[in-house]
Amino acid sequence: MSEVVGYLLGFGMSFMLLMMALYAFAEVEDQSAESANKALFKDVAGRVAAGVLEMTEVARGRVDSSLVTSEQYVVAKTLPIPRDIRGLTYVIKLEEKLVTVQDINGRFTETATTLNFDFEDHTTANSCSNVGYPLCYVGGEVRSERGRILIKYEYDETTGTVDTCSTTPYWNCITIS
């Protein structure tokens, strides 16, 4: 009888140790998966921000150059992005100085800044000039399902030297689509 009790106690303790080990492993795995997701979302945000900064250099070059005499100027760059990140579909949002990447469930959100560019604050005048400011609008929103993002700089002076920033297409802007 004591052998049976000893066997059951040994089996019970082995079972409890196994359960504790499995629980600890699951916790570590969850933390690792979350860290990996954050890193991947941050990577996408950083790559989009780098593409936007590349387009701002094009805009700055247009403003600073006497060689660009065209009234209409369009430069676009296609950037491949993952269709999903570890099974999560996501949205990329471009605002004035920030790129935000967020999964559609809102669980993961990572950002990257688009510093170092001149942006005309048109909140008071609600207009945009081509004097000293290479951009009057930066924005757009894209879902990841296509597997690519189009980052585009557009300049169109045919509408006049001053245009409102609330019309589409914008005349001096960077957009994503």
Backbone hydrogen bonds, N-H to C=O, Kabsch-Sander energy under -0.5 kcal/mol:
donor,donor_aa,acceptor,acceptor_aa,energy
5,V,1,M,-2.1
6,G,2,S,-2.4
7,Y,3,E,-2.3
8,L,4,V,-2.6
9,L,5,V,-2.6
10,G,6,G,-2.5
11,F,7,Y,-2.6
12,G,8,L,-2.7
13,M,9,L,-2.6
14,S,10,G,-2.2
15,F,11,F,-2.4
16,M,12,G,-2.3
17,L,13,M,-2.4
18,L,14,S,-2.2
19,M,15,F,-2.4
20,M,16,M,-2.3
21,A,17,L,-2.2
22,L,18,L,-2.5
23,Y,19,M,-2.4
24,A,20,M,-2.4
25,F,21,A,-2.3
26,A,22,L,-2.4
27,E,23,Y,-2.2
28,V,24,A,-2.2
29,E,25,F,-2.6
30,D,26,A,-2.4
31,Q,27,E,-2.2
32,S,28,V,-2.3
33,A,29,E,-2.6
34,E,30,D,-2.3
35,S,31,Q,-2.2
36,A,32,S,-2.4
37,N,33,A,-2.4
38,K,34,E,-2.4
39,A,35,S,-2.2
40,L,36,A,-2.3
41,F,37,N,-2.7
42,K,38,K,-2.5
43,D,39,A,-2.1
44,V,40,L,-2.0
45,A,41,F,-2.2
46,G,42,K,-2.5
47,R,43,D,-2.3
48,V,44,V,-2.3
49,A,45,A,-2.4
50,A,46,G,-2.2
51,G,47,R,-1.9
52,V,48,V,-2.4
53,L,49,A,-2.5
54,E,50,A,-1.9
55,M,51,G,-1.7
56,T,52,V,-2.0
57,E,53,L,-1.7
58,V,54,E,-1.3
59,A,55,M,-2.3
60,R,56,T,-3.1
61,G,57,E,-2.4
62,R,58,V,-1.9
63,V,59,A,-2.1
64,D,60,R,-2.6
65,S,61,G,-1.0
69,T,67,L,-1.0
73,Y,155,Y,-3.1
75,V,153,Y,-2.4
77,K,151,I,-2.5
79,L,77,K,-0.6
79,L,149,I,-3.1
81,I,147,G,-1.6
85,I,88,L,-2.5
86,R,84,D,-0.7
88,L,85,I,-1.6
89,T,87,G,-0.6
91,V,102,Q,-2.9
92,I,142,V,-3.4
93,K,91,V,-0.5
93,K,100,T,-2.9
94,L,140,G,-3.0
95,E,93,K,-0.5
95,E,98,L,-2.8
98,L,95,E,-0.6
99,V,112,A,-3.1
100,T,93,K,-2.8
101,V,110,E,-3.1
102,Q,91,V,-2.3
103,D,108,F,-1.9
104,I,89,T,-2.3
106,G,103,D,-1.9
110,E,101,V,-2.6
112,A,99,V,-2.0
114,T,97,K,-1.4
120,E,135,L,-1.9
122,H,120,E,-1.1
126,N,122,H,-1.8
128,C,163,D,-1.6
130,N,161,T,-0.5
132,G,130,N,-0.8
136,C,172,N,-2.7
137,Y,172,N,-1.0
139,G,174,I,-2.0
140,G,94,L,-1.0
142,V,92,I,-2.6
144,S,90,Y,-2.2
146,R,143,R,-0.6
147,G,144,S,-1.6
149,I,79,L,-2.0
151,I,77,K,-2.9
151,I,149,I,-0.6
152,K,150,L,-0.6
152,K,175,T,-2.8
153,Y,75,V,-3.2
154,E,173,C,-2.6
155,Y,73,Y,-2.6
156,D,171,W,-2.7
157,E,71,E,-3.8
160,G,157,E,-1.8
163,D,128,C,-1.3
167,T,164,T,-0.8
173,C,154,E,-2.1
174,I,137,Y,-2.0
175,T,152,K,-2.4
176,I,139,G,-1.1
177,S,150,L,-1.8
